[in-house]
């Protein structure tokens, strides 16, 4: 494996450690859904967000939960790999949607700094139906998208195109 990528054994060890960590994180989320339910996971996130003064989130490929409308969240949570796949039912989905909407209060709290960075792919990826994606994209995201499109594009390394 190392020889094929011309990497060092140390790099291979680091990558394998990251992979193990990702597997543990995935397993712990599945366990959390089973243990406290989908709405319990949202309640835990709500509690963490209430305790902090700054929230920073990066979403390269999906809409941030903090910016989803109820319809978007509901449809998203019904995806085959969602909470229903780990034993949640429709009532749990509705409770999760309600908690997700409750979490959005943080966007308007005085003294909170919320930064959500989403790549264009997050706005274009169709994990929900086209009408839900188009009609229920929050106004703030639409406005941000227009502003971002009018800005000068920059390469990742920081130099102009």
C-alpha positions in Angstrom: 0.0 0.0 0.0 2.7 2.5 1.0 4.9 1.7 -2.0 2.1 2.2 -4.5 1.5 5.7 -3.3 5.2 6.6 -2.7 4.3 7.4 0.9 6.3 6.8 4.0 5.4 4.1 6.6 4.7 7.0 9.0 2.1 8.5 6.6 0.5 5.1 6.2 0.2 4.7 9.9 -1.3 8.2 10.3 -3.9 7.5 7.5 -4.8 4.1 9.1 -5.3 5.9 12.5 -7.6 8.4 10.8 -9.6 5.6 9.2 -10.0 3.8 12.6 -11.2 7.1 14.1 -13.7 7.6 11.4 -15.0 4.0 11.8 -15.4 4.6 15.6 -17.2 7.9 15.0 -19.6 6.3 12.6 -20.3 3.5 15.0 -20.8 5.8 17.9 -23.4 7.9 15.9 -25.3 4.7 15.0 -25.2 3.7 18.7 -26.4 7.1 19.8 -29.4 6.9 17.4 -30.2 3.5 18.9 -29.7 4.5 22.5 -31.3 7.9 22.7 -33.3 8.0 19.5 -33.1 10.5 16.6 -34.7 13.3 18.6 -32.3 12.6 21.5 -29.3 13.1 19.2 -30.8 16.5 18.2 -31.4 17.3 21.8 -27.8 16.6 22.6 -26.7 18.9 19.8 -29.1 21.6 21.0 -27.6 21.4 24.5 -24.0 21.7 23.1 -25.0 24.7 21.0 -26.7 26.4 23.9 -23.4 26.2 25.9 -21.2 27.8 23.3 -20.7 31.3 22.1 -19.3 30.3 18.7 -20.4 27.7 16.3 -18.4 27.0 13.1 -19.6 24.4 10.6 -18.2 23.4 7.2 -20.5 21.5 4.8 -18.9 20.6 1.5 -21.7 18.5 0.1 -25.0 18.9 2.1 -27.2 21.6 3.5 -26.4 22.5 7.1 -29.0 21.2 9.6 -29.1 24.7 11.1 -30.3 26.1 7.8 -32.8 23.4 6.8 -36.5 24.1 6.7 -38.9 21.6 8.3 -39.8 20.1 4.9 -36.2 19.8 3.9 -35.2 18.1 7.2 -38.2 15.8 7.1 -37.5 14.6 3.6 -33.7 14.3 4.3 -34.4 12.2 7.4 -36.4 9.8 5.4 -33.4 8.9 3.2 -32.6 5.1 3.3 -29.6 5.6 5.5 -31.4 7.9 7.9 -32.9 7.3 11.3 -35.5 4.8 10.1 -32.6 2.5 9.1 -31.6 2.2 12.8 -35.0 1.6 14.2 -36.6 5.1 14.5 -40.3 5.5 13.6 -42.3 8.4 12.1 -43.0 9.9 15.5 -39.2 10.0 16.2 -38.7 11.7 12.8 -41.2 14.4 13.7 -39.6 14.9 17.1 -36.2 15.2 15.4 -37.5 17.8 12.9 -39.0 19.8 15.8 -35.7 19.7 17.7 -33.8 20.7 14.5 -36.1 23.7 14.1 -35.7 24.5 17.8 -31.9 24.5 17.2 -32.3 27.3 14.7 -33.0 29.7 17.6 -29.2 29.9 18.0 -29.0 31.8 14.7 -30.8 34.8 16.4 -29.4 34.7 19.9 -27.5 37.8 21.0 -23.9 37.1 21.7 -23.7 34.0 19.5 -21.4 33.8 16.6 -22.5 31.3 14.0 -20.4 30.6 10.9 -21.7 28.1 8.3 -19.5 27.6 5.3 -21.1 25.5 2.5 -19.6 24.8 -0.8 -21.6 25.2 -3.9 -22.1 21.4 -4.0 -24.1 21.6 -0.8 -26.7 23.8 -2.6 -26.7 21.7 -5.7 -26.6 18.1 -4.3 -30.1 16.6 -4.7 -30.6 14.4 -1.7 -34.2 15.7 -1.5 -36.7 16.3 -4.3 -36.2 19.3 -6.6 -39.3 21.2 -5.4 -38.1 20.8 -1.8 -34.6 21.8 -2.7 -35.8 24.9 -4.6 -38.8 26.0 -2.6 -37.6 25.3 0.9 -34.0 26.6 0.6 -33.9 29.3 3.3 -34.0 32.8 2.0 -30.7 33.6 3.8 -29.0 30.8 1.8 -30.4 32.1 -1.5 -29.2 35.6 -0.6 -25.8 34.3 0.4 -25.5 32.3 -2.8 -26.2 35.4 -4.9 -23.6 37.4 -3.0 -21.1 34.6 -3.3 -21.6 34.3 -7.0 -21.0 38.0 -7.5 -17.7 37.8 -5.6 -14.3 37.2 -7.3 -13.5 33.5 -7.4 -10.3 32.5 -5.6 -8.3 29.3 -6.0 -7.7 27.1 -2.9 -4.1 28.3 -2.7 -5.3 31.9 -2.4 -4.2 33.2 -5.8 -6.7 34.7 -8.2 -7.9 32.6 -11.2 
